[in-house]
Amino acid sequence: MTLLQVLDGQVRVVGRKDKQTVSGGLQCTLVDAQLNTPDPAPNMGVSSAWCTPLLLARGKATEEVGMRIELLWNDLGADAKGKACEAGLRELGAWSAPLLAQGLRRPGPSAETDRRRAAARVLADVAPATVAPALLPILKDPDAELRSAASRALKRITGQDLGFDDAYWRGADVAKGVAAWTEHLKPPAK
């Protein structure tokens, strides 16, 4: 038996009796040259999670780490697969923070809400101090869950809460809190 997993693009597969194009995100098996129907492929970032500790032991973000983070981002969200991706991104720690912050800055359709919320939860736990300025736009997001997660991340990073609790960020008017954090994170004048 041969297993074909296509991560990106398309692969043309020719069996004894048939031909088929298998697209990215799908996998199929060939048994005795018989091509089976493609099914959704598992997330390779999750199924190969055993190598994350090895990557962490290297002590630096590599291209392989970047690809793993992208794979986990692709399936991040509400279902069981998304929860596994959330755990994988959390395990990669600060290395996943830049992509998560970037993903949160671009508001998406309502279908992206679960992904953005999961990204915000992970970011609140793993963001390094260098990501703090990228969190400021998220404090203005229409989604209260995202605003709250961004404020938790800023509190964890800075050790400050500036007098704005979680309930404040779940409210409608957050302008004072945004202004306070913007001022707090300003680089010192030279």
Wavefront OBJ file of the C-alpha trace (Angstrom):
o trace
v 0.000 0.000 0.000
v 1.185 3.508 -0.810
v -0.111 6.569 1.034
v -0.049 9.890 -0.792
v -0.551 13.075 1.253
v -0.622 16.348 -0.645
v 0.242 19.341 1.507
v 0.006 22.038 -1.152
v -0.785 22.248 -4.857
v -1.952 19.252 -6.861
v -0.534 15.850 -7.774
v -1.683 13.836 -10.784
v -1.856 10.145 -9.852
v -2.097 7.389 -12.455
v -3.301 3.955 -11.375
v -3.802 0.850 -13.499
v -7.386 1.675 -14.314
v -7.809 5.342 -13.556
v -6.196 8.746 -13.237
v -6.930 11.337 -10.638
v -5.717 14.715 -9.444
v -5.254 14.942 -5.691
v -5.335 18.479 -4.287
v -3.577 19.951 -1.271
v -5.079 18.947 2.062
v -6.136 15.521 0.789
v -4.640 12.058 0.956
v -5.340 8.782 -0.790
v -4.003 5.261 -0.868
v -2.925 3.090 -3.736
v -3.330 -0.620 -3.117
v -2.070 -2.950 -5.855
v -2.153 0.045 -8.239
v -5.822 0.633 -7.352
v -6.339 4.299 -6.550
v -8.764 4.964 -3.698
v -10.910 8.060 -3.215
v -9.053 10.970 -1.581
v -9.963 11.891 1.980
v -9.025 14.938 4.065
v -5.436 14.600 5.254
v -4.623 14.956 8.927
v -2.801 18.106 9.939
v 0.878 17.210 9.673
v 1.738 19.709 12.403
v -0.442 17.709 14.785
v 0.382 14.210 13.574
v 4.112 14.915 13.858
v 3.892 16.728 17.212
v 6.463 14.276 18.589
v 9.210 16.277 16.864
v 8.292 19.631 18.488
v 10.533 18.989 21.530
v 13.396 18.248 19.122
v 12.813 21.548 17.330
v 12.633 23.414 20.634
v 15.902 21.815 21.734
v 17.636 23.395 18.723
v 16.967 26.756 20.343
v 16.158 28.708 17.198
v 13.244 29.130 14.847
v 14.011 27.435 11.539
v 12.168 27.138 8.259
v 10.800 23.822 9.529
v 9.366 25.589 12.603
v 7.768 28.202 10.333
v 6.133 25.523 8.194
v 4.852 23.725 11.306
v 3.330 26.969 12.619
v 1.615 27.575 9.252
v 0.188 24.042 9.240
v -1.164 24.471 12.759
v -2.610 27.910 11.905
v -4.496 26.421 8.942
v -6.667 24.203 11.149
v -6.841 26.373 14.257
v -10.428 26.733 15.492
v -13.312 25.227 17.383
v -13.319 21.533 16.463
v -11.135 18.770 17.917
v -8.534 19.208 15.173
v -8.438 22.931 15.979
v -7.945 22.244 19.696
v -4.981 20.003 18.856
v -3.526 22.791 16.698
v -4.019 25.264 19.551
v -2.025 22.955 21.843
v 0.700 22.618 19.207
v 1.039 26.387 18.798
v 1.126 26.836 22.554
v 3.921 24.259 22.777
v 5.931 26.183 20.165
v 5.573 29.189 22.453
v 6.976 32.552 21.471
v 7.929 31.260 18.011
v 4.240 31.086 17.104
v 3.466 34.595 18.418
v 4.331 36.655 15.296
v 2.051 34.615 13.013
v -0.741 34.616 15.594
v -0.506 38.390 16.045
v -0.491 38.900 12.289
v -3.546 36.687 11.889
v -5.426 38.584 14.575
v -4.791 41.948 12.939
v -6.775 41.040 9.842
v -10.467 40.895 10.651
v -12.094 38.095 8.760
v -15.545 36.770 8.035
v -17.563 35.312 10.877
v -16.276 31.861 9.884
v -12.841 33.023 11.067
v -14.106 33.955 14.546
v -13.203 30.595 16.117
v -9.721 30.690 14.587
v -9.085 34.258 15.743
v -10.331 33.496 19.263
v -8.117 30.413 19.514
v -5.157 32.434 18.253
v -5.869 35.119 20.862
v -5.970 32.525 23.662
v -2.617 31.098 22.635
v -1.120 34.547 22.156
v -2.257 35.591 25.639
v -0.215 32.669 27.009
v 2.938 32.787 24.878
v 3.478 36.301 23.478
v 6.910 37.768 24.202
v 7.364 41.466 25.005
v 8.304 42.211 21.390
v 4.736 41.404 20.294
v 3.112 43.924 22.673
v 2.745 46.730 20.062
v 1.060 44.281 17.655
v -1.616 43.659 20.300
v -2.779 47.303 20.387
v -5.028 47.083 17.276
v -6.648 43.958 18.717
v -7.819 46.009 21.721
v -10.134 47.813 19.260
v -11.511 44.651 17.647
v -15.315 44.375 17.484
v -15.090 40.918 19.133
v -15.051 41.296 22.937
v -13.363 37.896 23.370
v -10.424 39.050 21.251
v -10.134 42.365 23.102
v -10.137 40.533 26.414
v -7.454 38.055 25.288
v -5.263 40.889 23.978
v -5.543 42.693 27.324
v -4.614 39.476 29.187
v -1.551 39.125 26.974
v -0.524 42.730 27.637
v -1.009 42.236 31.393
v 1.121 39.075 31.339
v 3.856 40.676 29.208
v 4.123 43.934 31.154
v 3.026 42.877 34.641
v 0.581 45.833 34.584
v -3.178 46.080 34.136
v -3.430 49.899 33.970
v -6.713 49.698 35.887
v -8.729 47.986 33.115
v -10.092 44.582 34.098
v -11.478 41.814 31.900
v -15.048 43.111 32.252
v -13.946 46.499 30.893
v -12.612 44.912 27.680
v -15.883 43.048 27.214
v -17.756 46.359 27.234
v -18.652 48.561 24.278
v -16.498 51.630 24.991
v -12.810 50.724 25.227
v -11.273 53.971 23.962
v -9.764 54.971 27.334
v -8.128 51.573 27.755
v -6.709 51.643 24.227
v -5.313 55.133 24.808
v -3.771 54.080 28.132
v -2.056 51.018 26.642
v -0.888 52.997 23.607
v 0.710 55.576 25.907
v 2.171 52.894 28.177
v 3.822 51.055 25.276
v 5.297 54.171 23.647
v 9.050 53.951 23.398
v 10.819 56.407 25.712
v 11.712 59.745 24.125
v 15.381 60.152 23.298
l 1 2 3 4 5 6 7 8 9 10 11 12 13 14 15 16 17 18 19 20 21 22 23 24 25 26 27 28 29 30 31 32 33 34 35 36 37 38 39 40 41 42 43 44 45 46 47 48 49 50 51 52 53 54 55 56 57 58 59 60 61 62 63 64 65 66 67 68 69 70 71 72 73 74 75 76 77 78 79 80 81 82 83 84 85 86 87 88 89 90 91 92 93 94 95 96 97 98 99 100 101 102 103 104 105 106 107 108 109 110 111 112 113 114 115 116 117 118 119 120 121 122 123 124 125 126 127 128 129 130 131 132 133 134 135 136 137 138 139 140 141 142 143 144 145 146 147 148 149 150 151 152 153 154 155 156 157 158 159 160 161 162 163 164 165 166 167 168 169 170 171 172 173 174 175 176 177 178 179 180 181 182 183 184 185 186 187 188 189 190
